Amino acid sequence: MPKRYSTKNLVARREPEPGRSGVGRFEFTDDYSVFHYGKMPDRIPDKGQACCRIAAFNFDLFARAGIPTHYRAFHPPNELEFTLLRVIDPQRQPLAPTDVNHLIPLQVIFRNIIPPGSSVLRRLALGRLTPADIGLTAPPRPGAVLDRPAIEYTTKLEEIDRFVDRGEAAKTGGLDGDQQAALEERTRAVDEIVTEHARSVGLVHADGKVEFGRDDRGTLLLVDHAGTPDEARLLLDGAHVSKQVFRDHYAACGLQDRVEDWVREGRPRATWPTPPPLPAEVVALAAEMYRSLCETWTRTRVWGARPLDEVVRRLADAVPGAGRGGA
């Protein structure tokens, strides 16, 4: 299910077949990724365990809300067991609304806030996006809080994920109108659950992404995971508490601009130079951020981490641009 450069390892306990879903396990690793790079040079101690524990906690929240997911069990400290669906490349085998037992090859992005530096603002300025494309009547200001979450789509199985409009998303995912509407309604429900829990622990949930599949009965399932700091942008007093801190560090080094140039030029990923490692101080503080966020989010002491606000303040001081980035 994840790409070869995912920060999770996938083990298939039972392979899926056309008429039957399988069983898999994700092993969450301490790797991280930014932009389109895939795995970066450093590993962040305890990141995998922290994200796995948050993911398992959130799956329990979704279950209590009646949202069907592929989740089966948490195997401490860093593995999740789940229903494994077929992965079908729509460029080789187009999907249809009647197809079942497959990953929907889309990432669904939802935005509650449009932070400064957001790709939404850049794409609007370049004419690659219109307000109507994301359900708005006028261009948003930096920092705008939206009355209703804006939803966008990117591809999932391509070498470089790209934004697509609703029509192309429906075609790629094999979705009819009712199925796409249900997928977007489910996305907003997941967003609401994560947003409310974030609020309950003193955080702001700015945006995130979700992925879906259809099981062997055609039921729409939330897959992968949602609401962890690897796919959700969480804020504490305006400072980032997510992998956005890594994006901010490398954006300040000019890496984001270079990657965007390479993507536009069609430069093969294998030819991209290896990025420089993070400063040791940033690695140590980022590890503490993940530990502290996990304990705050799950209300469970695992490491005895320092208070989250203290860690985030120190991390913001160590990373140029922290708190101002967006995607």
N, C-alpha and C positions, 0 to 999 in steps of 0.2 A: 504493500500500500504506500509507504513513504518512498520518496526518491532515493537514489543510491547515496546521496549526500545528506540524507536526513540525520537529525541528531538523536534518532531512536533506532534501535536494532529490532527487526521483525523476525520472529520465529514462528513458523507455521506448524501448529500442533496437528491440524488436520486441514489439508488443502481443500479449498472450495471447488465444487463441481457445478456444472450448469443447473442441476436441479436441487443442489443442497449447499448451504453455507458451510464454511469451515470454522476452525477455531485457531486463533493466533495469540501471540503475546508480544507486547512492546516492552523492550528494555530501554528505559530512559537513561541516556548517557550524560556525561558532563560536558559534551561538545556544545557549541553554539554556532549559529549562522547569521549573517547579515547580508542585506542587499540580495544579489543573485549568486553570491560566492559559494554557498554551501558551507562546509565545515571550515572554521577559522583555525589559526595556529594553536590557540590556547585551549585548555580545559578549565572549567570553573568548578572547583571542588564542591560536591554535594548538590550541584545544580540539578542533576538528573533525579535524585531522590526527592528534592523539594518539589519539582514540577510534577512528578508522579503522584506524590501525596496530595497535591492541590487538585490534580486531575481526578483522582479517585473521590476526593471530597465533593467535587463539583458533580460528578456522575450521580452521587447520592442525592444531591440537591435536585438534579433533573428528574431522577426517578420519582422523588416525592411529589414533583409537579406534574407527573404523568407524561413526561416526554420520552418516547422510545429511543433507546440508544443501543450501540453495539457492545456496551460494557457488560462484562461477566463477573470479574473479581479483581481485587487488588492483592498482589503478592509482594509483601514488603521485602526490601525497602524501595525497589524501583521498577517493578514490573506490573503491567496491567494485562489481564486476559480479556479477550473480546471475540465477538463473532466476526469471522474473516470472510469478506466478500470478494467476488471476482474483480479483477482490474482489467477493464476493457479499453483499449485505445480507440477513441472515436474516429481517429483519422484512418484507422484500418478497418474498423467494424462499427459503423454508425449505430448509435443507440436509439431505441424507440420507446414510446411511453408504456408499451406492454412488456418491456424487458424487466427482468427481476434478478435478484442476487448479484448486484454489482455496485461498485463505487460510482457515485456521480462525479465525473471528472471536472469538478469546479471547486474553487474556493469562494465562499460567500463572505464578503466584507461588510461589516456594519459600522456606522460612525454616529456616535452621540455628540461628539465635539469635533470641530475642525481646528486643530491646533496650528499655531504658526509653523511654517515649514511643511505643512501637509502636502502630499502629492496632489490632492484635490485642487489646492490653490495654484500649484504649478501647472497642472493640466488645463485648468480654466484659463489661465493667463496665456497659454500657448494655443488655445482653441481646440484642444484635443478632447474637451469635455464641456458640456453645457449644464447649467443648473438643472434643467429638466431631466437630464440623464440620471440624476440621483434624487429626483423627486422634490427639487427646490424650485421656487419661483424667481429667485434672484441670487446672484453670487454671494456666498457667505463671507463674512469678515473673519480674519484670523482670530481664533479663540471662540468662534461662535458656538453656542450651545443649541442644538437642533431640537425643535419641538417633537419631531418624529425621526427615528434613526434612518439615515440614508443607507441604502444598500447598493453595493456594487459587486461585480463578479470578476474573477480572474480564472484563467485556465489552470489546470492542476497537473497534467501529465507531460506538458511540453518542456523542452530543455530550459527555456526562459519563460516563466509564467507571464501572461500579458492580460491587461484589462480587456474585457469584451462587454458589449451592450447586452440588454436583456434578451434580444432576439437571438443573438449568437449563443448566449448562455443556454437558452432553451434548446437550441439545436444540438449543441455540444453534449448537454446532459440528457438528451432524449426525453424532454419534459413537454407535456401539453400545458395549456393555459392553467387548468385547475391544479396540476402538479406543481407548477412554478409558483403559483399563489400560495399553496400549502407550504412549500419550502421557505418562502419569504416570511410567512406567518410564524413558522417554527423558528426561523432565525431571530425574529423579534422577541419571541418567548424566551429563548436562551439568553439573549442580550438582557432582557428584563431581570431574569434570575441572577445573572452575574452582577449586573449593576446594583441590584438591591443588596446582595451580600457584600459587595465592595463597600457600599455606603454604611453597612452595619459595622464594619471594622475600620471606618475612617478614611476610606480610599474613594477615588473617583475613577469610574470605568469609562475611558474616553472612546475606545473603539476596540474592535477585535475581528476575528474571522472564525468561521465554522465550516465543516464539511459534512456531507451527507452520503447516504447510500440507500439502496433498496434491498431488503432481505429476500429470502426465497419465497415469501408470500406477497412481496411487493410493498411491504410496510416501509415508510420513510423513517430511516434511522439517523440520528446524530452519530457521526463516526470520528475517528482520530481522538481529539479531546478539545475542550474549550475552557476559556477563562483562566488559563495559566499565564505566567508572565512571558511565555514564548509566543503566544498569539494574541494576547490582550494587552492593550496599553493602559496601565494603571498609574494613577497620579496620587501623590501625597503632598498636599500644600503646593501644588504646581510642579513638583519634581517627579521625574519618572521613576517607577518601581517596576521595571520590566527590562527586556533585552534592548529597549530603546537606548539605554545608556551605552551599549556597544555601538549602535548606529551613530550616536552623537560623537563618540570618540573618533570613529573612522571617517565620519563626515567632516569633522574638523581637520583631519589629515588630508582631505581631498579625495579619499577613496571613492566616495559615492559618485562624485562627478566623473571620475575615470571609468567606473563601472558603467554608468549610463552611456558614456561615449562608446565603450566596447560593445554594448548591446546594440546601439544604433548602427554601428559599423558591421555588425554580424560577426565579430571576432569570436572564434571558438573558445569555449570556457577553458579548455585544456591549455591554452596559450596565455591565460591571464597570469601575471606574476603573483607569487605568494605574498600576501599582505604581511606587514610587520606585526610582531606579537604585541599584546597589550602590556603596559607597564605593570610591574609586579603589584604595585599598590592598588591598581584598578582591579586586577584579578582577585586579590584578597577581599576588597570591599564588595565586589560583585558577588562573591561567594557568600559573604555575610548578608547581603541583601536578599539572596534567594532563601537562605536559612530563616532569616527573620520574617520575611513575607510568608513563608510556609507556616510558621508558628502562629503568626497573626491571623492568617486566612483560615486555618483549620482549628485554631484555638487549642492547639496541642503542643506541648513542649517536647521537642526531639533533641535539639542541640544545646538549648539554653542560650540562644542568640541574644545579642544586644537589641535594645528597642529599635524598631524600624525607623522612627524619625531621626534618631541619632545616626544610624547607618546611612540613610538617604542623604542627610546633610553632608556628611563626609564624602560620599560618592559624588554628589553634585559639585563639590569643590575640586574633586580630582579629575573630572571629565569636562573639558571645554564644551560649552553649548548644551550641557545637560539641562533638561527641562524645556528646551525650545524646539526639539526635533519633532518630526511628524512623518506619516506615511500615507 
